[in-house]
Amino acid sequence: MTDVVLDPELVESLESGDHAWLEQWLVAEGDMVQPGQLLALARLVQRSIPVTAVHAGVLEDIRVPVGQTFAPGTVLARLIPH
């Protein structure tokens, strides 16, 4: 199982205490996804940040619903390899 999180390179540019919120899930729990597929959009510092799949699998256990704020490093969902 793989945790779905913001790209670590994007997180490096953030200041301590910054938060983001989940703007939109583009797939649903149980959907098959492919590497690089856009899974969700998160808003941070007035811009949307893409959240993509790191490998093929099934999206499971969405942990951050649309509109909820989260800190960088927060697990957004889980992806079961397929």
N, C-alpha and C positions, 0 to 999 in steps of 0.2 A: 504494500500500500504506500502511496506517495502523498505527502501533504501538498496542497495547492496554496502557494504564497506569492506575494509580489516578488518580482525579479530582484535578487540581492543587489545588483548594480544600481537599481533605482532607489533602493532603501539607503544605500551608502550616501546619497546626496541629501538625505533628510536630516533635519536637526532633531536632537533629542526632544521627545515630547510631542512631535508631530503626529497627527492622526490622519487617516483617510476614511472615506466611507464608500460602501459598495453601491455603485450607481446602477448596475444592471447585470443579472446573470443572463448569458446568451445560450446556455444549455441547461437542461434539467437533470436532477438526480436520475440515474439509470441510463442516461444517454451515452452512446459510444462516442469517443473523441479520438482525434489523431494528433501526433506530435505537432506543436506549433499552432494548433487550432485555438482561436480566440474563445475563451471560456466566460469571461466577465469583463466589466469595466469598473475601475475604481477611480474615485476622484480625490485628487491631492494637489494642494497648492494651485487650485483653480485650473487644473487640466485633467483629462481622463487618461488613465494609465491602463494599458491592456494587460490582462491576466491570461496566459496561454498554457496549454498542456505541454508537459515535458516529454510525454510518451503516450502511445495509444492505450486506451483503457476505458473503463466505465466510471463516470463521475458519481461519487457516492458521498453521502453525509455532508451536504452544504451546511456549513457552520455559521456563516455570516450572511444574514438575509439582506436584501436590497434596502438601502437607507440606514443601515446600522454602521456606526463608526468603528474603526479598528486601528490598532497600532501596527506599524511595520513589523513583520515577523509573525503576525497572527496567522494561524492556519485558517484559510478561507473555506476549504472543502478537502475531501480526500478523493484520490484517483486510484482505482484498482487496475493494475496492469492487465492487458488482454493480449 
